[in-house]
């Protein structure tokens, strides 16, 4: 399971490596500075869409793994 503490460390590490302040990351992701502060402090109730915006700015990729994944059609394969 993806623990909030681990997620906060990953985001903080990537933000700092990119040389971004919390405010800069917030502006680039289109979210409030408080959201970045909350994520980096392990808040457990962050919306998925908000995380996706932050991940995109920081070039963080998330992979979903499951024994059933091969049974789900991938629309990207047909492109």
trRosetta pair geometry for C-beta under 8 A, 3 or more apart (Angstrom, degrees):
i j d omega theta_ij theta_ji phi_ij phi_ji
2 6 6.5 -126 -164 74 61 121
2 7 5.8 64 165 -58 103 111
3 6 4.6 88 64 7 90 104
3 7 6.9 -161 91 -6 46 88
4 7 5.6 -57 -144 40 33 113
4 8 6.1 37 157 -24 67 105
4 42 4.2 96 132 -162 109 74
4 43 6.7 -148 -160 73 136 22
4 44 5.0 -84 -63 -89 147 69
5 8 5.8 -52 -148 33 29 112
5 9 6.7 29 153 -17 62 104
5 42 5.0 5 -83 -110 57 126
6 9 5.8 -56 -154 35 33 111
6 10 6.4 33 151 -20 67 105
7 10 5.7 -53 -147 34 32 112
7 11 6.4 26 158 -14 66 107
7 39 7.1 -89 128 -174 105 88
7 42 7.7 124 64 -116 90 59
7 51 8.0 -40 -171 -131 133 126
8 11 6.1 -57 -146 40 29 107
8 12 6.1 27 158 -17 65 111
8 39 6.1 171 -107 148 76 58
8 40 5.0 110 -160 -152 93 31
8 41 6.3 -174 -137 6 144 8
8 42 4.6 -66 -29 -67 147 65
9 12 5.9 -57 -141 40 28 109
9 13 6.0 29 160 -21 65 110
10 13 6.0 -58 -147 36 25 111
10 14 6.4 18 158 -12 62 111
10 60 6.9 95 151 -129 115 145
11 14 5.9 -60 -146 41 29 107
11 15 6.1 30 156 -22 66 109
11 36 7.9 -159 150 -151 130 76
11 39 5.6 -27 76 134 167 119
11 40 6.0 -123 92 -85 114 76
11 54 6.3 1 -133 152 123 132
11 58 6.8 -164 -138 -18 66 171
11 60 7.6 -65 -95 -31 66 161
12 15 5.7 -55 -144 36 28 112
12 16 6.3 23 160 -14 64 109
12 40 4.8 99 -72 -136 103 107
13 16 6.1 -60 -148 40 25 106
13 17 6.2 25 155 -19 63 111
14 17 5.6 -54 -142 38 30 112
14 18 6.3 27 157 -17 64 108
14 58 4.1 69 137 -173 133 128
14 59 7.6 -162 -164 55 127 74
14 60 6.0 -60 -90 -61 171 113
15 18 5.9 -63 -152 39 28 108
15 20 5.0 -91 -168 69 77 104
15 22 7.2 35 172 -88 153 54
15 25 5.2 -38 -128 -66 115 148
15 36 7.6 106 -103 -163 157 120
15 40 7.7 -54 20 -86 149 128
15 58 6.4 -60 -68 -101 62 124
16 19 7.4 42 -180 -74 36 27
16 20 7.6 -106 -79 49 23 65
18 25 7.8 104 77 -87 135 102
18 58 6.4 -122 -29 -125 145 75
20 24 4.3 -138 -159 89 88 121
20 25 4.7 103 137 -56 135 87
20 28 7.3 -67 -137 8 144 139
21 24 4.6 99 48 4 77 101
21 25 7.1 -143 89 -2 41 85
22 25 5.9 -56 -149 39 31 109
22 26 6.2 35 153 -22 65 108
22 33 5.6 84 128 -156 101 89
22 36 4.3 164 -162 108 91 134
22 37 6.0 55 -171 -62 151 73
22 40 7.1 -95 -107 2 116 147
23 26 5.6 -54 -147 35 30 114
23 27 6.4 30 156 -18 65 105
23 33 5.0 -13 -99 -103 66 123
23 36 7.8 -145 -61 45 26 148
24 27 5.8 -55 -149 36 30 109
24 28 6.3 26 155 -15 65 109
25 28 5.8 -59 -146 40 30 109
25 29 6.0 16 160 -8 67 114
25 36 5.3 118 87 -114 116 145
25 54 6.9 41 167 -135 111 88
25 57 6.2 137 -152 115 76 147
25 58 7.4 14 -137 -61 116 101
26 29 6.1 -67 -142 46 24 101
26 31 5.3 -101 -150 81 74 73
26 32 5.9 -29 -164 142 129 17
26 33 4.4 -107 -16 -83 169 52
26 35 6.5 132 -121 54 103 98
26 36 4.8 -105 -66 -17 96 127
27 30 7.6 30 -179 -71 28 35
28 57 4.7 112 119 -134 116 136
29 36 7.7 138 38 -72 138 106
29 50 7.8 68 151 -166 126 64
29 53 4.2 107 -172 139 94 103
29 54 5.0 8 -121 -84 154 55
29 56 7.3 133 -120 60 85 93
29 57 4.7 -88 -74 -19 86 142
30 53 5.9 -99 52 -165 95 144
31 35 4.3 -72 153 59 122 152
31 36 6.9 136 95 -42 116 82
31 50 5.6 85 -103 -147 142 97
31 53 6.0 138 -33 94 113 141
31 54 7.0 -34 15 -61 144 93
32 35 4.9 111 64 -7 76 99
32 36 7.8 -143 103 1 50 81
33 36 5.7 -52 -158 34 44 110
33 37 6.3 45 145 -19 71 105
34 37 5.4 -53 -148 39 36 116
34 38 6.1 39 153 -22 68 105
35 38 5.7 -54 -147 36 29 112
35 39 6.3 29 155 -19 65 105
35 46 7.2 106 -162 -132 90 105
35 50 6.0 -122 -168 -170 138 134
36 39 5.8 -52 -145 36 31 110
36 40 6.2 22 158 -11 65 111
36 54 7.3 153 -102 -112 81 126
37 40 6.1 -65 -147 44 25 104
37 41 6.2 8 158 -6 63 117
38 41 5.9 -72 -145 47 26 101
38 43 3.9 -13 174 -1 93 146
38 46 6.7 157 114 -82 114 106
39 42 8.0 66 176 -49 28 16
39 43 6.3 -63 -76 41 32 99
39 46 5.6 56 -92 -90 90 156
39 50 8.0 -156 -67 130 127 115
39 51 7.4 150 -120 -99 133 80
39 54 6.7 -170 179 -88 179 175
43 46 5.9 105 96 -48 102 96
46 50 5.5 -115 175 80 90 127
46 51 5.7 99 124 -54 118 99
47 50 4.4 92 67 2 88 106
47 51 7.2 -159 95 -5 48 84
48 51 5.6 -56 -151 37 36 111
48 52 6.3 40 151 -24 67 103
49 52 5.5 -48 -148 31 33 116
49 53 6.8 38 152 -21 62 100
50 53 5.8 -52 -155 30 33 112
50 54 6.7 28 150 -14 65 105
51 54 5.6 -57 -149 39 36 110
51 55 6.0 38 154 -20 69 107
52 55 5.7 -53 -143 38 30 113
52 56 6.3 35 156 -25 63 105
53 56 5.8 -53 -151 30 28 113
53 57 6.8 25 154 -15 62 104
54 57 6.0 -56 -153 35 32 109
54 58 6.3 8 158 1 67 114
54 60 7.8 -3 118 35 76 126
55 58 6.1 -73 -143 52 28 97
55 59 7.9 -112 167 62 58 4
55 60 4.2 -97 -147 69 81 100
55 61 7.4 125 173 -77 117 20
55 62 6.4 -44 -143 -21 160 107
56 59 7.6 25 -177 -74 28 37
64 69 6.9 159 110 -100 90 122
65 69 6.7 -67 -147 -33 38 144
66 69 4.9 130 60 -41 81 89
68 71 5.0 -54 -173 36 74 117
68 72 6.7 72 134 -28 85 100
69 72 5.9 -59 -155 28 41 111
73 77 7.8 -121 -176 40 70 120
74 77 4.5 82 87 -11 101 107
74 78 7.9 169 99 -7 63 81
75 78 5.9 -57 -163 33 47 109
75 79 7.3 60 142 -38 69 97
76 79 5.5 -39 -157 8 45 120
